[in-house]
Amino acid sequence: MRSHPAKKKTKVIGVISDTHGLIRPEVLGALAGVDLIVHAGDIGKPEVIDALRSVAEVVAIRGNNDRGVWARRFPQTAVVGIGAVKFFVLHDVNELALDPGAAGYRAIISGHSHAPSIARREGVLFINPGSAGPRRFTLPVAVARLRIRGAVLDARIVKLNPPRQRKKNP
């Protein structure tokens, strides 16, 4: 009898940040089917996390605008492990006070800037999903999807097209 190597199961992580109290229907659609959602802070209100939990399990941290009693239950940073892959979550990447590669992290997830970006630096994937909350300036409304297959990480930004607000006539 011939044995077959076990297939590596792919896990998909939804990455979101800077909702500032707004949960858009298109966000829930963009995150549908993920195995886990990571919220990188500036949640805005606890109902955002409740809505995300209707899609998948949620790991969330608080951002600089998350204040009040409700926000105390969220840590300032988190470590998430998926199989052999470990990643670090913080709100503002400029406050990263460690060498992620030396610490064994394969990815850093952050928010704060509202500008979506994905970059690899010294073997570490840096993901900022941008803002899924109220539109700021000309920055897109976006989330990210992180795919993990074994030790291979692949991420992409998902830009959302929320309806534009009509300008009221004076």
Summary of the structure (lengths in Angstrom):
residues: 170
radius of gyration: 16.8
end to end distance: 79.2
largest distance: 79.2
contacts: 525
relative contact order: 0.21
helix: 14%
strand: 35%
